[in-house]
């Protein structure tokens, strides 16, 4: 399966648009089905979920939604010691990274004599975390979503994850969650999970915010749920994507392997190399086409190569950077000479996560280096960055007037603004106090 080479200045505009748009979320075809699920779970709770899985698998697979104590115990015996050590190592780095993000508990400044303004930070009280299943199982996502919530100080963390055809949950997911001390885990996936967390059921607690990546039905439900419930979400994360900026010094095998690493997630994933070097473009193309015939998950990779992936050849490195900022990738790798790495970084405006240099492949961030792998896709990196501690916190403004003699000055300016806006009682609330100082 070939990956196309596109010369930016000569490319068909329609093809460039397709590359840049990649697999944007379109829920038109499933919206009615998602809404039906949301309403069903709201009205019927656990029974709507249990009956769905009975229909889906053609047999009764669940007696209870909650993962039992015994299931957690059995999970530990089903995983290797090497896996447990990997979880411990990854969790340590992820926790350290996110602890650096935590803001100060409070700050204040004095704007007039004895007049203080500032902010205090507080954790959201309850969050629902989604750990995807289906085509693959992601214990790493359990770490990436739960740890920042714990660092923020969230007191109740509820996890949902889809059950297997036998009603079980992958033991690696359960071990990762148990290692983190999370035991409120429920066997429910997709749109049913969003609805259960938003409304609460007999088993699943209602939460204030839902976070985490998932498949199309889960993501569609996250997009719709605010129309039905008083719940917040983090953001909508779609199929994985990677863009690599590279010059003639890049190693073509490194680049090819990194492109493929993200394509193995999903047929709708996207991988784009942007380079001013036609020679590198051709060498990477050759390596990709050789590798794709012998790698695991090649069927998925081949479909993803055909759908939204490309090698884009630019006239200059500057043009490559401009293309990358317009694309706003989930993952951005920079493979240029060492002397240029931080110059390029200084010009990056839009990316979910940046990986600098040839020894910093995206999979390090996917698993163990400590940065978060829950990232904006589909161009949303123009608007926000990765899931982090602040997604689980509220920032509350505080005003404290300790010296009432300063009220007169404040009132004189407030009077002009409030009267212009036709709100005289705002001024009167302050003037009353001035007269009593």
N, C-alpha and C positions, 0 to 999 in steps of 0.2 A: 504494500500500500504506500503510495507516494505522498509526501508532504509538499504542497505547492510552494514555489518560490515566486514572490511578487515584488516587482520593482515599483517602489512607491510612486514615483513620478509618472509611470506608464500604466499603472493599474486601472482596471475598470472600477469606476466609483461604486458600482453596486457590490462588487466583491469586497472592497475595502469596508463598506458599510456592514456587510455580513460579518466580516472578521471582527470589527469593533463592537458590534451589537452582541455577538456570540449568543449563548442560550439565555436570552432574557426571559424573566418569569411571565408566563401567559397562563392565567387560570380560567380563561373564558370557558373552555370545554369542561371543566370540572367544578366550576363555582356552585352550580345548583346542587351537585352531590355533596360538596363540602358543607354547604349550608344545611342540608338535610341531616348530616351527621351532627353538626353543632346543636341543632334543635332537638334531635333525638337524645343526645347525652344530657342536655339541659333538663329535659322532661323526665327521662327514664333512668338516668344515672348509670350505675354498674350494669344493670340488666341490658342496656343498649350495647355496652361494650362486650359483655359475655356472649350475647347472641350474635354480634357481628363476627367474632372469631369462630363461633360454631359454624356459621354459614361460610366463612372464608376458607376454613380448613376442612369443611365437610364432616366435622365431628366435634364433640365437646372436648375442648382442650384446657379450659380453665374452670376451676371451681372457685378460685379467689384471685383478685387482682394483685394483692400485695405479695411481694416476695417474702417467703417465710424464713424464720431463723434457721431451720434445717437446710434450706436451699443455700444460704450463705455458707454454712459449715461445709456442705458437700462441694461447693465451688472451689474452696482452697485445696482440696485433695485432687481436683481435676486440672489444676494448672501446674506448670513447672516452677521450680525454685528460681530458675533464670528469669522467668517472667516476673516473679515477685520482686526480684532485685532490680529489674528494669523499671518497674512501677515506682519503687522507692527512689531510684536515681532521678527519673523524670520528675516526680512530684517535688523533690527537693529543689530542682532548678526552676520549675514553674512557680513554686511558692516564693522563692527568693526574688524572681523577676517581678511578681505581682506585689510583693510587699514594698518594693521601691515605688510603686504607683500610688500607694495609699496617701491621700492628702492629710494635712494637719487636721487635728480634731477641731481647731478653731483659729481664727485670726481676727484682729480688730485694729482699726486706725482711728485717730482723733481728727475729725474734720472741722470742728470748732471747739472752743474751750469747753471741756466736759461733755462733748457730744461724740459718742463712739458708734461706729458702724463696722460690721464684720460678717463673718459667716461661721456656722458650725456644720459639721458633716455627721450624718447618721445613716446607718445601713437600712436598706429596705427590709421589712420584717420577714417576708416569706418570698421565695422564688421557686419556680418550677424549672427543672433542667431536663432537656431532652437528649438522650443518648441514642443515636440512630442504630437501626438494625436492618435486616433485609438482605441486600446484596452482600453486605459485609458487616462485621461487628467492630465497634470503635471504643475500646476501653480508654484510649488516649483522649477521646472527647469527654469522657467522665472526668478526667483530670483537668482538662482545659476549662471546663465550665464550673465545676464544683470548687476548685481551689481559689479562684478569684472571689467567689461568693463568700467563702470562709474567711479570706483575708479581709474582706469588707466588713465582716461581722454579722452576716445574715444569720438569724437565729433558727429559721426553719428552711431547710433545703429538701425539696421533694423531687424525686427522679422518676421519669417514665421512660420506658424502652419497650420495643415490640417483643412479643413472645414468639418463640419458634413453633413449628407445627406440633411439637409434643407439649407445648405449654411452658417450656423452660426458658430461662434467660441465659445467654452465653456466660459461662463461669468466669471468663476473663473480665467481663464488665462488672460482675458481682464482686470479684476480688478487689478490683480497683476501687469500687465504691466503699467496700467494707474497710479497706486500708485507710480511706479518708474519713471513716467514721459515719458514713451516710447509710442509714438503714430504712428510710422511707422511700422504698423503691416499688414501682407498680408496673405491671405487665400490660402496657397499652401503648400503641404507636399511632403515627399519622394524625389525621384530623381529630380522631377520638381523644388522643392525648391532650391536644390543645384545649378542646372543650372541657375535658375532665379537670384540667388545672385551672381553667378560667372560672368555671362555675362551682367546682367541687362535686363529688359524688358521695355515696355512702362510704366508700373506701378512700378515695383520693381527696386530699385536702385542697381547698381553694387557695390560690396564691396571688400575690400582687403583681408578679412579673414572670414572663415565660422567656427562657433563653435557650439557645442552642440551634445547631443546624439539623436539617432533615430532608426528606424527600419532597416531591411535588405536593402531595396532599397535606403534609404537615406544614409546609411553607405557605401554601394557599390559605390554610386555616389561620395561621399567624397573621396573614395580611387582612383577613376578614374579621377576626374575632372581636376587634374593638367596636364593631357595629352591634355586637350582641352582649358584650360583657365589660365590666369595669376592670380591665387588666391591661398591663403594659407588656411590650415585647422589646427585645434588643434590636434586631434588624433582620432582614430577609437574606439568607445565604443560599445561593444556588450552586450549580455544579462547579467543581474546582477549576481554577485557571492559573496559568503561569505565563509571564512575559519575561523574556531574557534580553537585556541589552548587552551586546558583545562587540568587541573590535577584533582586529586581526590576530591579537595575541591569545584569544580564547582557545581552549582545548575542545575540539569538535565532539569528542566522546563524552566529556563532562556535560556539555550543553545538551547533546542528544539524550543522554540518560536522564537529565533533569526534566526535559520536556516530557519524556515518557512517564516519569514518576507521577506526574499529576494526571496524565491521560488515563492511567489505569483505574482511576476512581469511577469513571462514568462515561458512557458514549457521548454525553453532551458536554464533557469537559473540553477546555480549550488550552492550546499551547502555541505561543507565538515567539519566534526569535526575530529581533529587530537588530540589524547590523549594517554598517556601511561597507562591509567586506563581502563582495560577491564570492570570493574564494572560500571564506568561512561558510557562507550560506550553502554552497555546493557540497562542501565536506560534511557539514552537519546533515544535510539531506541524505547523503550516501550512508552515513552511520545509522540514522533513524531507519532507513529502509532495510538495512541489513539486520538490525536488532529486532525489528518488529516481526520478523519471520521466526524468531526462536525464543522470544521472551514469554513468561507466564502472562496470562490475561491479554494475549495478543488480539483476540477478537474485539475486546472492548477498545483497546488502543487504536486498532485500525479504523474503527468507526469514528472515533474521536478525531483522528487525523483528518479524515475526510470532511467532517462537519464544520468545525470552526477554527482549525489550526492552520498556521502558515509560517513561512519564513519571509519577512519583509526586508527588502534591501533598500537602504536609504542613501542619499548622497553624502551624508556626513554623520558624525556622532551626535551633533546638535540636533539634527533632524530625527535621529533615533530617540533621543530623550523627549523631544516634542511629541512624537507618536506615542511613547509610553505614557506620558502625562495625560494625553487625550484618551487613551485606552483605560487608564486607571485600574491596573490589574490587582487581583487578590494577592498574588505572590509576584514580586519583582526581583529577579536576579540581575546582578551587574557583573559581567565578565569583561573587564577592561584592564589595561596595564595598572599596576599598583599605584603609580604616581597620579592616576586619574580617578581612582575609586571615590575619594571623598569630594572631589570636584563634581563628579556626576551626582553623588548623593545630595549635595547642596542644591541641585537643580531639580530634584524629584519633588513634585507637588502632590501627586496622587498615587497612592499604593497602600494596600492593606498591610503588607509586611515586606521589608526589603532585606535581601541577602547579598552581602557585599563580598566579591572576590570568588575565585574559582574553588576555594575550599569551604564555601558556605552554601551548600545545596538546601533547597526548600525542605526536604524531609527532616533535617535537623530541627526545624521549627514545628514540623508536624508532630514530632514525638518528644525530643529529649533536651533540647538546648534551653528551653524555658519560656520562649515567646509563645504567644497564644495562637492556636491554629483556627480559631473561630473568627473568620474574616469576612469583610464585605466583598461581594462579587457583582458581576454585571454592571460595572461602572460606579457602584456605590462608594468606592474608595475616594471619589471626589467629595463625598459628604461626611465620611466618618472613617475611623480606623478600627483596630481589632477589638474584640471583646476584652474588657478589662475590669479592674476594681471599681472604677467610677460607674460602670453599668449597674452595679449593685448598691449604689449609695445615693443619698439625696443631699443636696447642698441647701442649707436653710439660712436666709439672710436674717441678721439681728441688728436692731437699733436700740441704743441706750443713751438717754440724755441724763447725765448725772448732775450737770450744772444748769439749772433752769434759767439762769441769766442769759444764756445764749439763745433762748427761744425767741426773743424779740427780733434778732437779726434773721433768724430762719423764717419767722412769720412774715417779715416785710417782703421777702422774695416769694414766699409761698402764696401770699395774697395776690400778687400780680398774675401768677400762673393759674391759680384756681379760678379767679374772676374771669379771665380770658376764656377759660373752658366752661364757664357758666356753672361752677360748683362752689357757691359761696360758703356752704356749710363745712367744707373742708377747712377753709380759713378760720371759721368761727371756732372749730374744735381746738385750734392752736391758740387763737387770740384769747380765748377764755382762760387759758393757762398763763398767758403773758400778764394778764391783768391781776393775777393772784401771786406773782413772784414777789 
